[in-house]
Amino acid sequence: MKHHQVPAKRTTAQKPARRTAPVKKTEARTASVRKTAARRTPAGMPEARRAPVGTRAARKAIAGRSPKKRETAAVRTILERGPKGKKSVAFAVDWPGWSRGAKTSDEALATLESYRERYRPIAVAAGMAREFDRARALGVIEDRIGTGSTDFWGISFSPSSVEHEQMDDGDLNRKIKLLRACWSYFDRVAEHVSADMRKGPRGGGRDRDQIIRHTIRVESEDFARRLGLRAPEGAALTSSGLHDHRASYVAAMRRYHAGEGKPMRSWTLPFLIRHSAFHVMDHAWEMEDKDLS
């Protein structure tokens, strides 16, 4: 891509806040979580159904579903709140890239729902339009505490309990298709938006090429390292380099799924795919929102 041929500047991706220590599963904590996950109705959207954590209904909701069952079921949604309660994020665990953050859990759910049609082109490009269109309202299957990055950035930066489950080959292929669709969407946006982006109230914010450089470098030089890939600095900032990176990245995911390589310390493969897709879509939507053309 033309716009990916930008000068490589030496930058260091901001390290996420350290993960909070695991909390022991006690009866008191379970009761607290159930109370926190009480049913609420965000303004302007259908009520999001919650299955209390630890119940039989929640475990059944967490279990993997076939595409046919997903078409007639609620969108499996996970709420993640920052340890200090400053921000929350909601994401559709079966649709990598469909994730939105806000100040409160209700606002995060409402924002996620408002992005349903905006995410739809990803499902269409992946050949999953029918499945996506027939999916019903958001259904919260887990309400969890995230990391410091949730409070600071309003993003999910750790695997949910669902993403600790082993994927089968069909689920892996499905999520890789959606990730590829996210990449293609990002590329199309990068080709058509203005070089100068709309600035914030105080004149801050990155322009198009800075956003492109950041998005590609974080994925190729940070996320990919989780799978043992070591790309030279700025190697993915050309069209051919980006193509090679993405091919290597997907191949490494498949090898990892097959049991090759060292296990990731705190990340899981489902989370890596989801987070990669989120990062791409978050910046694609940012460019669309700040486009001056």
MOTAUR-V466561 format. One record per helix or strand of 2 or more residues. SS is the DSSP state (helix for helix, strand for strand). FROM is the first residue (numbers start at 1). TO is the last residue. If there is no record, write none. Layout:
ss=SS from=FROM to=TO
ss=SS from=FROM to=TO
This chain:
ss=helix from=2 to=4
ss=helix from=27 to=36
ss=strand from=49 to=50
ss=helix from=56 to=62
ss=helix from=67 to=71
ss=strand from=75 to=81
ss=strand from=88 to=92
ss=strand from=99 to=102
ss=helix from=105 to=114
ss=helix from=116 to=125
ss=helix from=129 to=134
ss=strand from=138 to=145
ss=helix from=148 to=153
ss=helix from=162 to=164
ss=helix from=169 to=192
ss=helix from=208 to=221
ss=helix from=223 to=227
ss=helix from=239 to=257
ss=helix from=269 to=290
